[in-house]
């Protein structure tokens, strides 16, 4: 009986830490390709982040696993200052195309930013800060799960 009590106490403590851990403000999009514009965030959820320039990003790919799932939608806000560890959306020129990428800032050296996908084993080419579009804010996990 004593072991069960200890198990329950440890389980509750770990659950509290798990559900209050900060995670990116993203939700898995369960729509289909015939209706890709359907948002998973309600208008009231979008308006909860007030006085910011918001962007809704549709994430494709697995480079940010397990942090952000393929086919998720993330709210993204413009910031004045970005820090190492922030998840950002930025433009990257590749083979003559401008690609929108969502990766984590790995380093900042003056006006040059280096990023890396959480699931990648390589860093991206460095970009100027002017290529950054926005940053995915972090919220407690329970806020994303409840909604």
Secondary structure, DSSP 4 states (H G I P E B T S, - for coil): -HHHHHHHHHHHHHHHHHHHSEEESEEE----GGGTT--SS-HHHHHHS-SS-EEEEEE-SSTTTTTS-TTEEEEEE--S---TT-EEEEEEEETTEEEEEEEEEEEEETTEEEEE-TT-SSPPPPEEGGGEEEEE-EEEHHHHHH-
